[in-house]
Amino acid sequence: MSAYTAETFPLNRFSIVRIFGFVLFMMILNGCLKPPLTTGPKVPLTSSDPGNPHNLLSNGTFDDGSSLPWTSSFTAPGSGQAFVENGAYCLEVTNQGNNAWDAQVRHREMVIQRGHSYSIRYTAWASENTKVRPKVGMAGPPYAEYWFETIELTPTPRVFTAFFRMSEKDDPTAEFTFHMGGALARAKTPFRVCLDDVVLADPEFIRVAKESTQPSSANIFVNQQGYLPNLKKIAVMKSESTAPLRWQLLDASGAEVSSGMTGVFGRDTASGDSLHWIDFSAFQKPMRGLVLQAGGFRSHPFDIDARIYHRMKYDALAYFYHNRSGIEIKLPYAGQKCWTRPAGHLGDKKVACAPNSGCNYSLDVSGGWYDAGDHGKYVVNGGISLWTLFNMYERAKYLGTNSEDFADGRMNIPENRNGVSDLLDEARYQMEFMLKMQVPEGMPLAGMAHHKIHDENWTELGVAPHEDKMTRYLQRPSTAATLNLAASAAQCARIYKDIDPAFAAKCLTAAERAWAAAQENPDRLITAQESVGGGAYDDSHVQDEFYWAAAELFVTSGKDIYRDYMVNQSQYFKAAAEVLKPQASEAGMSTSMTWQNTETLGTISLAVVPNRLPAEEVEAMRRNLINTADSYVKLIDSEGYRVPFKPGPDNQYPWGSNSFILNNLLLIALAYDFTKEIEYLNNVAVGMDYIMGRNPMDQCYVTGYGDRPLRNPHHRFWSHQIKSSNPPAPPGAVSGGPNSSLQDPYARAAGLVGRAPQKCFIDHIESWSTNEIAINWNAVFAWITAFLDEQASK
C-alpha cells in the first residue's frame, strides 16, 4: 500500500489512537471485520456499494450496467468513449490529446472534509501497458489536489490501495478522477482502461440516500402549474387497458367535483407508452389543489386559475437580466441575494481577433447576453432570440392587447424608469452588443459581423462570469452572422423610430451596411469544427438568412431593392413546416424555425407588421402561416402526449426539442390572432401542458414551477448541484429537453441510450445535451407565456 499524507504526525498518544483506529478501519475495508453498528440513517449495502457504508462513491462496482455518477471527459483533441462492460467501467481512448486530463473518467458529488482520513482501493487494468494518474481534488479552478499517484497498468487486473489525510479546508464538490491522456498514454491508440470495485472511504462518513434522479413513477400526467379556466384541459394517463376507465376530479378535501371516462389512445411512438386521455375541459370553476384519480392512480395537485402564467412570463424574461454580461447583477433586480454577482468579463471592452481569424484588431464587444450554459456570446443565436423579443413587442402592438404588461416599470430591470417599454430595454441590451460585433469601416470585410466571441477553451462548470480568467477572442466574420445582424438591426430601426430616432438611425445604417457586406461575401460559412471554447453555430446554407434580412429591411424601409430581392426567393409567402436544410441534424423534423432556419421569421414580420405589400399578398402570407399551424394542430391530435411535434424519420428527438415545440406553438398562436378561432387558442394551451409536466418524464421543464420542477440545468453560475457556494437557477428557465442523440457523457452513462425519444432526458447539470438552457429557448418560452396570460385576462 502506498501512503500519501498532507501532514506529518508526531508520535504521541493521540496519533497512536488514530493509527490504531485506521488499522481497524482498513481491516473493515478489506473485509476482515464487520463495521460496528452506528446510530442515525442507515444505507443498505447495495450492488453499487462495494462492501461498506463509509464509501463516498455511490457506484463502485458497475454491476447494474450503469456508471453514474462516473462520467468521461475529453478535451480536444482528446477523444473516445466510456461504457460498462462485464461489470467494469472502461474508457476507450481514440486520441489521448496533449495533456493528462484530455482523456479522463471522474466521480463528483462528494465532500472531502478537513482533518478526515481517507482510504482508496480499486482494481484497474488496460488493453496494453500504459500509465494512469488517479487523483482526488477540486473539480474546478485552481484544481488543488489532495491526493494523487501515477500507476502503471497492464492487461492483468491489479488491486491498488492508498491513504491520505485532508489538511485543506472542506471541499463540498470534490472529484475522484483518473487521468489517462497526453504523455501518460504509453499505449497506441485506440487503447482501453478499465476500473472496478472502486472505494474512496472515510470512517467518519455514513452515506445517506440522495434524491433520486430517476423518472417519476407517476401514471397520470398533468400541467403541474395548472389550467386556464375557459380553455381545454387534458391529462394523460399511462395504462395498458384497451377499454376506457373511469376518472374523478377531486378537490383539496378529496370530494369529487367532476368525473368521466378516459379516451383510449393506445401505443405512443414518441414515448413508448400505452396511453389514455382524460378530458376534463367542462370543469371551469377556479379552484386550488385539484387532483385527478383513475385506475388506482392519482395526479400531482394542480390549480384551475386565470393567472397561472402571469408571474411566469416575468420570470421567463428575467432570465435575460440574469445572463447579462458586463454589468453587476444586483438587488433588487436579481430577486434574491444568492443570484447577485459582480460584473462578468469586463475585459470584453477590448477583445482581439483570434489567431488565424484573418483580422488583427481589437473591438469593444462588451454587454449582451451569455448565450447558454457557457460564457460565449453569439450573433447567430442572438439574432433569433432578439427577433423573438422584438416580435413579442410588435405582435402585442398590432395584434394583441398586452403591450401595457411590458410598459416602463413592469419588469424588474435597472432601466425600468426611463419611459421606454421594459421589454425593449432588455432587447436593446443585446442589440447594442450585436452592433459592436460589426467590422469597422476601413478594415477587411467592413460591414460584416463577427460570428461570436468566447473563451479560448471551454470553462469548467461552477466558474461564474466574474471568475473566468481565460483569454477571450473575436472569431472570424460569417455571412450568417452578418445577415442576423442585418435582420435584427432592421427590426430595431422601425421599432425605435419614434422612441429614440438617433438609435433607430444607427440600427438602420448598421443593417444596410451588413446587407451590402453579405451580398459581397455570400459564402463565408462557419463549420461544425469551429467549436473549441464555444458553440460552432455552423450553417452551410444561408439563403434563408438572406430572405429573412431582406424581409425585415423591406418592412422597415419600404425600399424596392429589398422587395425585389425578397419576392424572387423560393421562401417568399411561405412558412416552412419542416426543417429541410440537408446539413441540419434535425432535417425533416416538424418545425418552422430554429437559429439555423430563419425564413419563417421574415414571413411572420411581413404578416404582422404593416408594410408596403399589397393587402392580398399579406393575406396570402397569413393563410400560409395558418396552414402551417393547422399541420401542427394535427400533430397534437396524433401524438400521445398532445404535442405539436413528432420525431424525425429515425424516431429521434433533436437537441433543444422543447424549443421546437414552443416555436410551433408560436405559429398556432399567430393563427389564433389572425382568425380568432378558439381551437387554435385551445391548442396553444394544450401544447404548453407538455412543457409544464404532462409528459412521460413527469417533469416540469421550467425552474421554480410544478411539483417536479427543473432543478439542475447546465449553467456555469447556476451550478449549486456541483458547487455549493453557487446558487441554483432562479425560476423561469426552460430546459432544452429530450434529445435522442445524447451527446454528453452523463446522459449516456445514465443509461438513456436506446430509450424512446421523449425519455432521453435527465435533470443533471452535466447533461448539457438534454438539460442546457439558452436565450433563444427562453425567448420563445416568454412569448408563449405572455400570449396565454393575455388570453386569460380578457
Disulfide bonds with the S-S distance in Angstrom:
Cys90-Cys194 2.11
Cys353-Cys359 1.88
Cys492-Cys507 2.16
